[in-house]
Amino acid sequence: MGKSKRRQMAEREKAIGDTGWLLTDRRRSNAFATTVREPQREHPWTSAGMRVVRQAFSGAPIRLKIGPDENSLQVLPPEHPCWVPFKKPNPMMTPARFREAIASWLWESGEAAVIKESGEDAPIAPGQIPKELWVVNGRMLRPTVTPGSRFPRMWTLTVGSAGSINYRPDQIMWIRNFNPYDELRGLGYLDALKIAVDTDQAAALFSRATFENGVSPGGILTIDKILDKETRASLREQWEDIHRGADRAYRLAILGK
């Protein structure tokens, strides 16, 4: 991959964009809008589970085979040129991180797209052995399907403000989970947990807001006096200074009439 595409990939890493977790059902209340956009970063239990999956996947051995059909496959020796990109996938990834990326996108979005590159500012030629392999979230690629055909003739990767990159089908190696609802898209294992993760995150945010903004005095003293606006504002500020926050709960409160 040349410098321009590396810059585009770096920008893609910085701003991953929509991974499919942002629910867009307009019938839902704004009070319960999705709060989790990046579950592996934001949700603790998802992060812990995915870390175990990534670590297990990163240590899995890779075996390359070649042959005219599944019944006559032969294991490629380590010196075969096809091993080169798997020993050093690209300048930004070690082999272990390369496998971690595949595991992450398989679980989160159901599809990992491994883009084959020539290592230069030129697309890889049909049949050419790639020198670099780049893993991206499969949901970031959009297919262009010829009318009357079931298969895409092109895939387009949108990379933030850097624009778009078009790829031929043979430039991408797809690793997908089976999806009974869409033959072109993988089914993420975390898809079924969207609402549960959102609810858990909303409950955590609600609890934090309760501790930060809630006031729970241990008792109240009142005075037999009518308070003007300025006095009430001053007392309110004093009230919050004394009672607001989890570490200030159950202190004595004084109220005017």
C-alpha positions as CSV (number, residue, x, y, z in Angstrom):
1,M,0.0,0.0,0.0
2,G,1.4,3.4,-1.0
3,K,1.7,6.4,1.2
4,S,-1.6,8.0,0.1
5,K,-3.6,4.8,0.9
6,R,-1.7,4.4,4.2
7,R,-2.7,7.9,5.1
8,Q,-6.3,7.0,4.3
9,M,-6.1,3.9,6.4
10,A,-4.6,5.8,9.3
11,E,-7.6,8.2,9.1
12,R,-9.9,5.3,9.0
13,E,-8.3,3.9,12.2
14,K,-8.7,7.3,13.8
15,A,-12.4,7.6,12.9
16,I,-13.8,4.2,12.5
17,G,-17.3,5.5,11.9
18,D,-20.6,3.6,12.1
19,T,-20.0,-0.1,12.9
20,G,-23.6,-0.9,12.8
21,W,-24.2,-0.4,16.5
22,L,-25.9,3.0,16.1
23,L,-29.6,2.1,16.0
24,T,-31.6,4.3,13.6
25,D,-35.2,3.2,14.5
26,R,-37.0,6.6,14.5
27,R,-39.9,5.2,16.4
28,R,-37.7,4.9,19.5
29,S,-37.8,7.6,22.1
30,N,-34.9,10.1,22.1
31,A,-34.7,9.4,25.9
32,F,-33.5,5.9,25.0
33,A,-31.3,6.6,22.1
34,T,-28.3,4.3,21.6
35,T,-25.4,5.4,23.8
36,V,-22.9,2.7,22.7
37,R,-21.2,3.3,19.4
38,E,-18.0,1.4,20.0
39,P,-18.9,-1.5,22.3
40,Q,-15.3,-2.9,22.6
41,R,-14.2,0.5,23.9
42,E,-17.2,1.7,25.9
43,H,-18.9,-1.3,27.4
44,P,-16.8,-3.1,30.1
45,W,-18.3,-6.6,29.8
46,T,-18.1,-6.6,26.0
47,S,-14.5,-5.3,26.2
48,A,-13.6,-8.1,28.6
49,G,-15.2,-10.8,26.5
50,M,-13.8,-9.6,23.3
51,R,-10.3,-9.4,24.8
52,V,-10.5,-13.1,25.6
53,V,-11.6,-13.9,22.0
54,R,-8.9,-11.7,20.5
55,Q,-6.1,-13.2,22.6
56,A,-7.3,-16.7,21.8
57,F,-7.6,-16.0,18.0
58,S,-4.2,-14.2,17.9
59,G,-2.4,-17.3,19.0
60,A,-4.1,-19.6,16.6
61,P,-1.8,-21.1,13.9
62,I,-2.3,-20.3,10.3
63,R,-2.0,-23.1,7.6
64,L,-2.0,-22.2,4.0
65,K,-3.2,-24.8,1.5
66,I,-3.4,-24.8,-2.3
67,G,-5.1,-27.1,-4.8
68,P,-7.7,-27.4,-7.5
69,D,-10.4,-28.6,-5.1
70,E,-11.0,-29.3,-1.4
71,N,-10.1,-33.0,-1.8
72,S,-6.6,-32.4,-3.2
73,L,-5.3,-29.5,-1.1
74,Q,-1.6,-29.4,-0.1
75,V,0.0,-27.5,2.7
76,L,2.3,-24.7,1.4
77,P,5.8,-24.8,2.8
78,P,7.0,-21.7,4.9
79,E,9.3,-20.5,2.0
80,H,6.3,-20.2,-0.4
81,P,5.7,-16.5,-1.5
82,C,2.1,-16.7,-0.3
83,W,3.5,-16.8,3.3
84,V,5.1,-13.3,3.0
85,P,2.1,-11.1,3.8
86,F,1.0,-13.4,6.7
87,K,4.5,-13.1,8.3
88,K,4.3,-9.3,8.0
89,P,0.8,-8.3,7.0
90,N,1.5,-4.6,6.7
91,P,3.6,-1.8,8.2
92,M,1.1,-1.1,11.0
93,M,0.3,-4.7,12.1
94,T,2.1,-7.7,13.5
95,P,0.7,-11.1,12.6
96,A,-0.9,-11.4,16.1
97,R,-2.6,-8.0,15.7
98,F,-3.7,-9.0,12.2
99,R,-5.5,-12.0,13.6
100,E,-6.9,-9.9,16.5
101,A,-8.4,-7.5,14.0
102,I,-10.1,-10.3,12.1
103,A,-11.6,-11.7,15.4
104,S,-12.8,-8.3,16.5
105,W,-14.7,-7.5,13.3
106,L,-16.1,-11.1,13.0
107,W,-17.7,-10.8,16.5
108,E,-18.8,-7.2,16.3
109,S,-20.0,-6.8,12.7
110,G,-19.9,-10.4,11.4
111,E,-17.5,-9.7,8.6
112,A,-13.8,-8.9,8.2
113,A,-12.6,-7.7,4.9
114,V,-8.9,-8.5,4.2
115,I,-7.8,-6.2,1.4
116,K,-4.9,-7.4,-0.7
117,E,-2.4,-4.8,-1.7
118,S,0.7,-4.7,-3.9
119,G,2.8,-2.6,-1.5
120,E,2.9,0.2,-4.0
121,D,0.7,3.0,-5.2
122,A,-0.9,0.7,-7.7
123,P,-3.8,-1.8,-7.3
124,I,-2.9,-5.5,-7.1
125,A,-3.2,-7.2,-10.5
126,P,-5.5,-10.2,-11.0
127,G,-3.6,-13.4,-9.9
128,Q,-0.8,-11.4,-8.3
129,I,0.4,-12.6,-4.8
130,P,-0.2,-9.7,-2.4
131,K,2.7,-8.1,-0.4
132,E,0.4,-6.5,2.2
133,L,-2.9,-7.5,3.8
134,W,-5.1,-4.9,5.5
135,V,-8.1,-5.8,7.7
136,V,-11.1,-3.5,7.8
137,N,-14.6,-3.7,9.2
138,G,-16.6,-5.4,6.4
139,R,-19.6,-3.1,7.0
140,M,-17.5,-0.1,5.8
141,L,-17.5,-1.6,2.3
142,R,-20.6,-1.0,0.1
143,P,-21.2,-3.3,-2.8
144,T,-22.1,-2.3,-6.4
145,V,-24.2,-5.0,-7.9
146,T,-25.0,-5.3,-11.6
147,P,-28.7,-5.5,-12.3
148,G,-29.7,-9.1,-12.8
149,S,-26.7,-10.4,-10.9
150,R,-26.4,-11.6,-7.3
151,F,-22.7,-10.8,-7.0
152,P,-21.0,-7.4,-6.6
153,R,-18.8,-6.2,-9.4
154,M,-17.1,-3.6,-7.1
155,W,-16.7,-2.8,-3.4
156,T,-16.3,0.8,-2.2
157,L,-14.5,1.7,1.0
158,T,-15.3,5.1,2.3
159,V,-12.5,6.6,4.5
160,G,-13.9,9.6,6.2
161,S,-12.9,12.9,4.6
162,A,-10.2,11.2,2.6
163,G,-12.7,10.0,0.1
164,S,-13.5,6.5,-1.2
165,I,-11.5,3.6,-2.6
166,N,-13.0,1.1,-5.1
167,Y,-11.9,-2.5,-5.1
168,R,-12.5,-5.4,-7.5
169,P,-13.9,-8.5,-5.8
170,D,-10.6,-10.4,-6.3
171,Q,-8.8,-7.7,-4.3
172,I,-10.7,-8.6,-1.1
173,M,-10.6,-11.8,0.9
174,W,-13.9,-12.0,2.9
175,I,-14.1,-13.7,6.2
176,R,-17.8,-13.8,7.2
177,N,-20.1,-15.4,9.7
178,F,-23.1,-17.0,8.1
179,N,-26.1,-14.7,7.8
180,P,-29.5,-16.3,7.1
181,Y,-31.0,-12.9,6.3
182,D,-28.4,-11.5,3.9
183,E,-26.1,-13.5,1.6
184,L,-23.7,-10.5,1.1
185,R,-23.4,-9.5,4.7
186,G,-22.1,-11.3,7.8
187,L,-24.1,-11.6,11.0
188,G,-22.2,-10.2,14.0
189,Y,-22.3,-12.2,17.3
190,L,-22.9,-9.0,19.1
191,D,-25.9,-7.9,17.1
192,A,-28.3,-9.8,19.4
193,L,-26.8,-7.9,22.3
194,K,-27.5,-4.4,21.0
195,I,-30.5,-3.7,23.2
196,A,-29.0,-5.4,26.2
197,V,-25.7,-3.4,25.9
198,D,-27.6,-0.2,25.4
199,T,-29.8,-0.8,28.4
200,D,-26.8,-1.7,30.6
201,Q,-25.0,1.4,29.5
202,A,-28.1,3.6,30.0
203,A,-28.5,2.2,33.5
204,A,-24.8,2.9,34.3
205,L,-25.1,6.5,33.0
206,F,-28.4,7.0,35.0
207,S,-26.7,5.7,38.2
208,R,-23.7,8.0,37.6
209,A,-26.0,11.0,37.0
210,T,-27.9,10.1,40.2
211,F,-24.7,10.1,42.3
212,E,-23.4,13.3,40.6
213,N,-26.6,15.3,40.7
214,G,-28.7,13.7,43.3
215,V,-29.3,15.3,46.7
216,S,-30.1,13.1,49.7
217,P,-30.0,15.0,53.0
218,G,-30.0,13.1,56.3
219,G,-32.5,15.6,57.8
220,I,-34.1,19.0,57.2
221,L,-34.4,22.1,59.4
222,T,-36.9,24.8,58.4
223,I,-37.2,28.4,59.5
224,D,-40.4,30.5,59.9
225,K,-39.5,33.1,57.3
226,I,-40.5,34.0,53.7
227,L,-37.5,34.0,51.4
228,D,-37.0,36.3,48.5
229,K,-35.7,35.3,45.1
230,E,-32.1,36.2,45.8
231,T,-32.1,34.4,49.1
232,R,-33.6,31.3,47.6
233,A,-30.9,31.3,44.9
234,S,-28.2,31.7,47.4
235,L,-29.6,28.9,49.6
236,R,-29.9,26.7,46.5
237,E,-26.2,27.2,45.7
238,Q,-25.2,26.5,49.3
239,W,-27.5,23.4,49.2
240,E,-25.8,22.0,46.2
241,D,-22.3,22.8,47.5
242,I,-23.1,20.9,50.7
243,H,-25.3,18.1,49.5
244,R,-24.7,17.4,45.8
245,G,-22.8,14.2,45.0
246,A,-22.5,10.7,46.4
247,D,-19.8,11.6,49.0
248,R,-22.1,14.4,50.5
249,A,-25.3,12.3,51.0
250,Y,-27.2,12.4,54.3
251,R,-25.9,15.7,55.6
252,L,-28.2,18.0,57.6
253,A,-30.3,20.4,55.5
254,I,-31.8,23.8,56.4
255,L,-34.8,25.1,54.5
256,G,-36.6,28.4,54.7
257,K,-40.4,28.8,54.8
